[in-house]
Amino acid sequence: MVLKDEVAIITGASRGIGRAIALAMAKEGARVVINYATHEEAAQDVLKQIAREGGTAMVVQANVSRKSDVDEMMRKTLEQFGQIDILVNNAAIVVGKHMIDTTPEEWDNVFKVNIYGCFYCTQSAAKQMIHQGHGGKIISISSICGFIGLDARAAYSATKGAIDAFIRCCALELASHKIRVNGVAPGATDTEINLNLYTPAIRRALAKRIAFGDIAKPEDIAGPVIFLASDASRYITGQTVLVDGGWATCDYTPVEYEEARERRVGG
């Protein structure tokens, strides 16, 4: 119970990585705020599962791209739980288009949710943490897309690179208040947002590209988030941790290396 009695807000917590983080934090004793924008039924399912397992949580609808929604979410959290100790900026959307085909409206919408939402939530939570006077933890979900280029992900990748820079600046500004600011950058992960992306052919290609040979589950991302929210990481701030199964580690994965070696030997 490494987060016992702490209050954690997880944005975009109704599905995928956000859901896994909400469930994991509740198991570790945190009182969880399950934020959602549109998937109310899924958010209520998370609430029910946490309750079945003896945890404490509440559901708050808020579109993080709107500051008024974020302010209201923070107000409801304080009204119910009286404090904010952890913020996880997870809410995000994707436009699966090439840069040349992306409209200004689509570009703006991705930035409003992914970047403005991260800014609004971080600013509001940090103000409350400073007021409380005992520090806090802010963790933003970045992406491998902030480190490497991916096809038809220009807008999304740009926001994730911006989040990584934002993390470093906020870590510096908030360090004197004992507020730690870090990020987790998932690689390929099985979530609803990726259902149309991970065709069988792409899964086979990723299996060769990723050192571990498979795609992550949301629970694989939740573990590092718990670490960064716990006292075990008390001396870590301003970092983005890649959780990608070794995808970005090197040019050759074990599978590709063996295939290349066999070609050389055979030649």
Residue, then its C-alpha position, 0 to 999 in steps of 0.5 A: m500500500v505504497l500510496k495509502d491515503e493519498v489522493a490521485i487524479i488520473t485523466g482519461a481513466s475510463r479505458g486503456i492505460g488510464r484505467a490500468i493506472a487507476l486500478a493499480m493506484a487504488k490497489e496501492g491505497a490511493r483514493v482515486v479520481i477517475n476522469y473521463a470525457t465521453h466514456e461514462e459507462a466505462a468510467q463507472d465500470v472502473l469505479k465498480q471494480i475499485a469498489r469490489e476490491g475494497g478501494t475508494a474512488m470517484v468519477v468526474q466528467a471533464n474535458v481537459s482541453r477546457k480550463s473551466d472543466v479542469d477547475e471544476m474537476m479540481r473543486k470536486t476532488l477537494e470537496q470529496f477528498g480534501q487534498i491532491d497528492i498525485l496527478v497523472n496526465n494521461a488523457a490524449i487523442v490521436v489523428g492518424k494522418h500524414m502531416i500533409d493531409t492534417t487539417p488545421e482544425e485536427w492539429d489544433n484539436v490534438f494540441k488542445v487535448n494533449i498539451y493544453g490539457c496537460f498544462y491546465c491540469t498540471q498548473s491547477a494541481a501544482k497550485q493546490m500542492i503548493h498550498q498544501g505544503h507537503g509536496g506532490k507527484i505529477i506524472s505525464i504520459s508521453s510516448i515513444c513518438g516523442f523520441i522516434g518518428l512514426d508514420a502518420r503520427a505528426a500531430y500526436s508526436a509533436t504533442k508528446g515531444a512538447i510534453d517531455a520538454f514541459i516535464r523538464c521545465c515544470a520539474l525545475e520550477l516546482a522542485s523547491h516545493k518538493i513537487r516531483v514532475n516526471g513522465v512515462a513514455p510507452g512504446a507499442t501498447d494494446t489499448e482501444i486507441n490503437l485497435n485500428l493501428y495494430t493490424p496482424a501485419i503491423r504486429r508481426a513487424l513490431a514483434k521484430r522491432i521490439a527487443f522483448g518481441d511483443i506489444a505491451k499491455p496497459e498494466d505494463i505501463a501502470g507499474p512504472v507510474i506507481f514507482l514514480a508516484s511512490d517514495a521509492s522515486r523520491y530523488i527522481t524528477g524531470q525524467t521521462v522513462l521509456v517503457d517500450g520493451g527495448w524498441a528505441t534501444c538500438d538499431y538491431t533487435p535480437v530477432e533482426y540481429e539473428e536474421a542479419r547474421e544468418r544472411r551473412v553466414g549464408g552468403 
